Structures are given as C-alpha cells and as structure tokens.
Amino acid sequence: MKTSDVHINKNGTGYIIVTEPKKRKSQRTVVLPREIISDYRRKSFKNWIEKWRPKAENNQSGDHLYIQSNGKPFTKPYLGKLLRNYGKMVWSKYQPYDMRHWCAIARLISTKEKTGHYDVIPVKNWLGHDQIQTTMSYINYAEQYHEQAPYDWLNRVLKFHPKKVGGENTINHVKGVALRPIKPKNTLVSNGIPPREKYGLEEI
C-alpha cells in the first residue's frame, strides 16, 4: 500500500484503496471506522502517517505506507517472516494468512453482537470475496467461537491510548475539564493470551 491509498476526511471519516494482485491488480474501496482511520487514541492510519512514519522516512521510503526503521519499505518475504516469528510466539502453528481467517470470524461475530444475527454482506465487502458462499463458510466457525467467547472481539483488541491533558488522562475534547485518570484494560492481545488458550477455543 501507498500513503496515497489512505484517504482521511477533515471530519475523521475515511477509506483506503486496496489493490489486489490476485485479481489482476483490480482495486476496491474499503470504508474504515474512525478508530482505525483517524482516532488519535489508537494506532490509526492517521497517527501512523503523521506521527510515526516520518520518524523513519528517508529517500528510500518513496510513497510506501509501511516502512522499516531504516526507512526501507517492507518486502513481502521480510514481512511474512516477521509476522510468522511474532505469531508463533502466541500459537506455534501460526501462518500470516491465518489473520484473514480470524478477521472473517471476528467481523461476523461483531455483526452478531450489533444486530443479533450474522450479517454476511459487510464482511464479504470488507474481505473482497467474489462469492458470498466463501464468506458464509465462516459462519459455522463464528458460531462455535461466539458461543465460547460471547463478545465483540474487534472492540476487545482495539486498545485505547488516552491523551494526557494537564497531567490527567482524558478522552474529553473540552478544554479545562479535568477527568479522572483512565487506566486502559488488558486485552487478549495486550496480555499475550490468545482466545484459543484462554477460553479453550479450537483452532481453525
């Protein structure tokens, strides 16, 4: 991805353009929630582009969105190795493509929590599946996982990074209002315990 693939509006909404090599480099638009695209309290695209990426950017970076600490863009083999090394620390059988399967299940569970049923269409669009049957094939897994861990997994793993104002942690944008310090709660990701082990969930 390129930084030019990320589009952030002034009101905090936004979307990304995804280019898919497997589909003759066809492109699709994915609209993202604020916490992913622009929330200053999270590891959002906006924070990455404006705060963190510039610290490593150099003449080797080009317009690549994700770059290493030396400024060079990530290559597919290097990134795959990096993800495998970190993933296997949590689950010995982990492979990078597992994240796509987990994403499908987590998003189906999220629709279940919000609407009371598994809404396949938004998950299909998010993942870019050509056939809706591909997305529906994950419902059985989502049902099994949700029965054992009945909450919105996406909200659980997206961690807050409260902004400090006058020595107090706050998420209030009103100046001069002092709020009590907020201590971010551990998540299944932040405390290093995968759902599969913590709740006895079976692997896919």
Summary of the structure (lengths in Angstrom):
residues: 204
radius of gyration: 18.7
end to end distance: 28.3
largest distance: 53.6
contacts: 499
relative contact order: 0.09
helix: 43%
strand: 13%
